Amino acid sequence: MAYRLHDKDDGELLQMFYETGNNELLGIILQRYTSMLLGVCMKYLKNDEDAKDSVQQIFFKVINELHKYKVAYFKSWLYMIAKNYCLMKLRDKNKNTLELTDKMTQRDNDGEHKLKAIEKEKALTELEAALQLLNAEQRICVTLFYLQKKSYQQITMQTGYSTLQVKSNIQNGKRNLKLQMNRMSSHEQ
C-alpha cells in the first residue's frame, strides 16, 4: 500500500491527509519537496547549517499547522511558508545584531559598558557555536525552551516528541551545552 501512496499526486495525498489526519501522508509529500526547501533556505540564509535547521523547523511548522488550512496548491503554499520563515529568521537575527551594535556604540565615558557589551557578544557567539554542536533533538528543545520561552507542552506539540523526551533533551542539552562552553573557554586560556 505504501508504494501506491507514493504514486499519488499531492492533491490526492492532501485530500487523504485532511480526511484521516495521518501524518505519514504528509511525510510523503514533504519528502518530495525537501530539496526545494533546502534551496529556498540556502537562498535566503546563505548558511548550510542554518538552512538544514530551518528545513527541519519548517517541517514541524507544516505538520502542526497544515490541518488548520485548506491548501489547494501545496508546493506554492510550502514555498511561501519557507520564504516567510527565512525572512522572519533574518529579521530576528538583524534585530539582535542591531540591538547589540546600538548598545556597543552608545557613548560611555568610562568604557566599562562597552567592555561588558563586548564580553556579552562574545559569550553569545560562543553559546551559538556550542548550540550547533548539540544533536538536533537537544538543540531544538533547548532553543525552544530557553530562547523562545516555550513550555514543555508547547514543545511537545510543536516537535511531536513525548514530554519525557522533551525534558530529557532539555536536561541533556543543557548539560552538553555547559560542557561545550567550558571547553571553549579553556581553549582560550
C-alpha positions as CSV (number, residue, x, y, z in Angstrom):
1,M,0.0,0.0,0.0
2,A,2.8,2.4,0.8
3,Y,4.2,2.0,-2.7
4,R,0.8,3.0,-4.2
5,L,0.7,6.1,-1.9
6,H,4.0,7.3,-3.4
7,D,2.4,7.2,-6.9
8,K,-0.4,9.5,-5.9
9,D,-0.1,13.2,-6.6
10,D,0.0,15.9,-4.0
11,G,-3.7,16.7,-4.3
12,E,-4.8,13.2,-3.6
13,L,-2.4,12.8,-0.7
14,L,-3.6,16.1,0.8
15,Q,-7.2,15.0,0.5
16,M,-6.4,11.8,2.2
17,F,-4.5,13.7,4.9
18,Y,-7.4,16.0,5.6
19,E,-9.8,13.0,5.8
20,T,-7.6,10.9,8.0
21,G,-5.1,13.2,9.8
22,N,-2.4,10.6,9.0
23,N,1.0,12.4,9.2
24,E,2.6,9.6,7.2
25,L,0.8,11.0,4.1
26,L,2.1,14.5,4.9
27,G,5.6,12.9,5.2
28,I,5.4,11.5,1.7
29,I,4.5,15.0,0.3
30,L,7.2,16.8,2.4
31,Q,9.8,14.3,1.2
32,R,9.1,15.4,-2.4
33,Y,10.0,19.0,-1.6
34,T,13.0,18.6,0.8
35,S,15.4,19.8,-1.9
36,M,13.2,22.7,-2.8
37,L,13.0,23.8,0.8
38,L,16.8,23.4,1.3
39,G,17.3,25.6,-1.8
40,V,14.9,28.3,-0.6
41,C,16.6,28.3,2.8
42,M,20.1,28.5,1.3
43,K,19.0,31.4,-1.0
44,Y,17.9,33.5,2.0
45,L,20.1,32.3,4.9
46,K,23.4,31.7,2.9
47,N,24.5,29.1,5.5
48,D,24.3,25.4,5.1
49,E,23.7,24.5,8.8
50,D,21.1,27.3,9.2
51,A,19.4,26.1,6.1
52,K,19.2,22.5,7.2
53,D,17.9,23.5,10.7
54,S,15.3,25.8,9.0
55,V,14.1,22.9,6.8
56,Q,13.5,20.9,9.9
57,Q,11.7,23.7,11.6
58,I,9.6,24.3,8.5
59,F,8.6,20.6,8.6
60,F,7.5,20.9,12.2
61,K,5.5,24.1,11.3
62,V,3.8,22.4,8.4
63,I,3.0,19.2,10.4
64,N,1.5,21.3,13.2
65,E,-0.4,23.8,11.1
66,L,-1.5,22.3,7.8
67,H,-4.7,20.9,9.3
68,K,-5.8,24.5,10.0
69,Y,-5.8,25.4,6.3
70,K,-7.4,24.1,3.2
71,V,-4.4,24.1,0.8
72,A,-5.1,23.7,-2.9
73,Y,-1.6,24.1,-4.2
74,F,0.8,22.5,-1.7
75,K,4.1,23.3,-3.4
76,S,3.2,27.1,-3.7
77,W,1.9,27.2,-0.1
78,L,5.1,25.4,1.2
79,Y,7.3,27.8,-0.8
80,M,5.6,30.7,0.9
81,I,5.9,29.2,4.4
82,A,9.6,28.6,3.8
83,K,10.2,32.1,2.4
84,N,8.3,33.7,5.3
85,Y,10.2,31.6,7.8
86,C,13.6,32.6,6.4
87,L,12.7,36.3,6.2
88,M,11.5,36.2,9.8
89,K,14.7,34.4,10.9
90,L,16.8,37.0,9.1
91,R,14.7,39.9,10.6
92,D,15.2,38.4,14.1
93,K,19.0,38.0,13.5
94,N,19.3,41.5,12.2
95,K,17.3,42.9,15.1
96,N,19.6,41.2,17.6
97,T,22.7,42.4,15.8
98,L,21.3,46.0,15.7
99,E,20.5,45.9,19.4
100,L,24.0,44.7,20.2
101,T,25.5,47.3,17.8
102,D,23.4,50.1,19.3
103,K,24.5,49.1,22.8
104,M,28.1,48.9,21.9
105,T,28.1,52.3,20.1
106,Q,26.4,54.3,22.9
107,R,28.6,57.0,24.4
108,D,30.1,55.8,27.6
109,N,33.0,57.7,29.1
110,D,34.2,55.1,31.5
111,G,34.4,52.3,28.8
112,E,33.1,49.7,31.3
113,H,29.7,49.5,29.5
114,K,31.5,48.8,26.2
115,L,33.6,46.1,27.7
116,K,30.6,44.4,29.1
117,A,28.8,44.6,25.8
118,I,31.8,43.0,24.0
119,E,32.0,40.3,26.6
120,K,28.3,39.6,26.2
121,E,28.6,39.5,22.4
122,K,31.5,37.1,22.8
123,A,29.5,34.9,25.2
124,L,26.5,34.9,22.8
125,T,28.7,33.9,19.9
126,E,30.2,31.1,21.9
127,L,26.7,30.0,23.0
128,E,25.5,30.0,19.4
129,A,28.6,27.9,18.4
130,A,28.1,25.5,21.3
131,L,24.4,25.1,20.4
132,Q,25.4,24.0,16.9
133,L,27.4,21.1,18.5
134,L,24.4,19.6,20.2
135,N,22.4,16.9,18.4
136,A,19.3,18.1,16.5
137,E,16.8,17.0,19.2
138,Q,18.7,18.6,22.0
139,R,19.3,21.8,20.0
140,I,15.6,22.2,19.1
141,C,14.3,21.5,22.6
142,V,16.9,23.8,24.3
143,T,16.3,26.6,21.7
144,L,12.5,26.3,22.1
145,F,12.6,26.2,25.9
146,Y,15.3,28.7,26.8
147,L,15.4,31.1,23.9
148,Q,11.8,31.0,22.7
149,K,10.4,30.5,26.2
150,K,8.1,27.6,25.2
151,S,6.6,25.3,27.8
152,Y,7.1,21.5,27.7
153,Q,3.6,21.1,26.4
154,Q,4.2,23.6,23.6
155,I,7.5,21.9,22.6
156,T,5.7,18.5,22.7
157,M,3.0,19.8,20.3
158,Q,5.5,21.6,18.0
159,T,8.0,18.7,17.7
160,G,6.0,15.6,18.2
161,Y,8.3,14.4,21.0
162,S,6.9,13.0,24.2
163,T,7.0,15.1,27.3
164,L,9.7,12.7,28.7
165,Q,11.8,13.1,25.5
166,V,11.5,16.9,25.7
167,K,12.6,17.0,29.4
168,S,15.4,14.6,28.6
169,N,16.6,16.6,25.6
170,I,16.5,19.8,27.6
171,Q,18.3,18.4,30.5
172,N,21.0,16.6,28.4
173,G,21.2,19.6,26.0
174,K,21.8,22.0,28.9
175,R,24.5,19.7,30.4
176,N,26.2,19.2,27.0
177,L,26.0,23.0,26.3
178,K,27.7,23.7,29.6
179,L,30.4,21.2,28.7
180,Q,30.9,22.7,25.3
181,M,31.1,26.3,26.7
182,N,33.7,25.1,29.3
183,R,35.8,23.5,26.6
184,M,35.6,26.7,24.6
185,S,36.7,28.9,27.5
186,S,39.5,26.5,28.5
187,H,40.9,26.6,24.9
188,E,41.1,30.4,25.1
189,Q,43.3,30.4,28.2
